Amino acid sequence: MHSGWAFVDSAEIYIGKEMIAKVSGQVERIVGHYNESAREHEKTEIVSGTIGIETAKRIAEANYKSVTIRFYGKGGYTDKELPRKHNLINVVKLAESA
């Protein structure tokens, strides 16, 4: 089994060293099975909230290496970078068309 929950309660999104968004709201915790024979479980925490369309566009258009999402939880914080391949701009375009 993986380590315990981080108890994430918020996230900040940075482009370079500039914080451009903070997300805090509902948190969902999910335990998923990914290796039945070893009886290991994957624990996922999802923090939900909203950001403005212009901020979302800045994130989607930024170089993936410069975007960091900082998740805050009970034991401090954890940084995650955007994956090299993502389709965030498609999500922004869909939201703009609504």
C-alpha positions as a LaTeX table, in Angstrom:
\begin{tabular}{lrrr}
\hline
Residue & $x$ (\AA) & $y$ (\AA) & $z$ (\AA) \\
\hline
Met1 & 0.00 & 0.00 & 0.00 \\
His2 & 1.24 & 3.52 & $-0.76$ \\
Ser3 & 1.77 & 6.08 & 1.95 \\
Gly4 & $-1.20$ & 7.72 & 3.60 \\
Trp5 & $-3.26$ & 10.58 & 2.33 \\
Ala6 & $-1.63$ & 14.01 & 1.96 \\
Phe7 & $-5.00$ & 15.61 & 2.87 \\
Val8 & $-4.70$ & 18.18 & 0.09 \\
Asp9 & $-6.88$ & 21.25 & 0.70 \\
Ser10 & $-5.71$ & 23.75 & $-1.93$ \\
Ala11 & $-3.44$ & 24.27 & $-4.92$ \\
Glu12 & $-1.55$ & 27.20 & $-6.42$ \\
Ile13 & $-0.56$ & 27.41 & $-10.07$ \\
Tyr14 & 2.68 & 29.14 & $-11.03$ \\
Ile15 & 4.15 & 30.21 & $-14.34$ \\
Gly16 & 7.81 & 30.62 & $-13.54$ \\
Lys17 & 7.88 & 32.24 & $-10.09$ \\
Glu18 & 4.57 & 34.10 & $-10.54$ \\
Met19 & 1.53 & 32.62 & $-8.80$ \\
Ile20 & $-1.33$ & 33.15 & $-11.23$ \\
Ala21 & $-4.13$ & 31.12 & $-9.64$ \\
Lys22 & $-5.23$ & 29.54 & $-6.38$ \\
Val23 & $-7.75$ & 26.72 & $-6.26$ \\
Ser24 & $-9.48$ & 25.69 & $-3.07$ \\
Gly25 & $-12.85$ & 24.10 & $-2.74$ \\
Gln26 & $-14.22$ & 20.59 & $-2.66$ \\
Val27 & $-11.66$ & 17.80 & $-2.24$ \\
Glu28 & $-12.34$ & 14.28 & $-3.46$ \\
Arg29 & $-10.28$ & 11.31 & $-2.31$ \\
Ile30 & $-10.33$ & 8.14 & $-4.41$ \\
Val31 & $-8.76$ & 4.75 & $-3.74$ \\
Gly32 & $-8.22$ & 2.85 & $-6.99$ \\
His33 & $-6.89$ & $-0.67$ & $-7.52$ \\
Tyr34 & $-3.99$ & $-0.91$ & $-9.93$ \\
Asn35 & $-2.21$ & $-4.11$ & $-8.92$ \\
Glu36 & $-4.55$ & $-6.78$ & $-7.59$ \\
Ser37 & $-1.93$ & $-9.53$ & $-7.25$ \\
Ala38 & 0.34 & $-7.35$ & $-5.08$ \\
Arg39 & $-2.66$ & $-5.85$ & $-3.29$ \\
Glu40 & $-1.35$ & $-2.32$ & $-3.87$ \\
His41 & $-3.68$ & 0.66 & $-4.10$ \\
Glu42 & $-3.35$ & 4.02 & $-5.72$ \\
Lys43 & $-4.61$ & 6.98 & $-3.69$ \\
Thr44 & $-5.72$ & 10.06 & $-5.62$ \\
Glu45 & $-6.76$ & 13.42 & $-4.19$ \\
Ile46 & $-8.54$ & 15.96 & $-6.39$ \\
Val47 & $-9.09$ & 19.58 & $-5.34$ \\
Ser48 & $-11.81$ & 21.37 & $-7.32$ \\
Gly49 & $-12.42$ & 25.04 & $-7.91$ \\
Thr50 & $-12.60$ & 27.57 & $-10.72$ \\
Ile51 & $-10.20$ & 29.93 & $-12.46$ \\
Gly52 & $-10.91$ & 32.62 & $-15.04$ \\
Ile53 & $-10.73$ & 31.91 & $-18.76$ \\
Glu54 & $-7.81$ & 34.32 & $-19.32$ \\
Thr55 & $-5.82$ & 32.64 & $-16.55$ \\
Ala56 & $-6.60$ & 29.22 & $-18.02$ \\
Lys57 & $-5.44$ & 30.46 & $-21.42$ \\
Arg58 & $-2.13$ & 31.70 & $-19.93$ \\
Ile59 & $-1.54$ & 28.29 & $-18.35$ \\
Ala60 & $-2.43$ & 26.41 & $-21.54$ \\
Glu61 & $-0.19$ & 28.59 & $-23.73$ \\
Ala62 & 2.82 & 28.63 & $-21.37$ \\
Asn63 & 5.80 & 26.36 & $-21.90$ \\
Tyr64 & 5.00 & 23.20 & $-19.96$ \\
Lys65 & 8.38 & 23.37 & $-18.19$ \\
Ser66 & 7.48 & 26.72 & $-16.63$ \\
Val67 & 4.11 & 25.65 & $-15.15$ \\
Thr68 & 4.08 & 24.25 & $-11.61$ \\
Ile69 & 1.07 & 23.19 & $-9.59$ \\
Arg70 & 1.74 & 23.33 & $-5.84$ \\
Phe71 & $-0.60$ & 21.17 & $-3.75$ \\
Tyr72 & $-0.90$ & 22.11 & $-0.07$ \\
Gly73 & $-1.85$ & 19.49 & 2.48 \\
Lys74 & $-1.50$ & 18.46 & 6.07 \\
Gly75 & 2.23 & 17.76 & 5.74 \\
Gly76 & 3.27 & 20.84 & 3.74 \\
Tyr77 & 3.28 & 21.05 & $-0.03$ \\
Thr78 & 4.14 & 19.01 & $-3.13$ \\
Asp79 & 5.02 & 20.46 & $-6.54$ \\
Lys80 & 3.95 & 18.87 & $-9.84$ \\
Glu81 & 4.88 & 20.06 & $-13.31$ \\
Leu82 & 2.63 & 19.87 & $-16.35$ \\
Pro83 & 3.25 & 16.86 & $-18.57$ \\
Arg84 & 5.06 & 17.57 & $-21.81$ \\
Lys85 & 1.99 & 16.63 & $-23.84$ \\
His86 & $-1.32$ & 18.09 & $-22.76$ \\
Asn87 & $-4.43$ & 19.43 & $-24.48$ \\
Leu88 & $-5.30$ & 22.27 & $-22.13$ \\
Ile89 & $-5.73$ & 24.75 & $-24.98$ \\
Asn90 & $-8.55$ & 22.57 & $-26.36$ \\
Val91 & $-10.34$ & 22.83 & $-23.02$ \\
Val92 & $-9.90$ & 26.63 & $-23.06$ \\
Lys93 & $-11.27$ & 26.87 & $-26.62$ \\
Leu94 & $-14.27$ & 24.76 & $-25.64$ \\
Ala95 & $-14.97$ & 27.01 & $-22.66$ \\
Glu96 & $-14.63$ & 30.13 & $-24.83$ \\
Ser97 & $-17.17$ & 28.78 & $-27.31$ \\
Ala98 & $-19.83$ & 28.20 & $-24.65$ \\
\hline
\end{tabular}
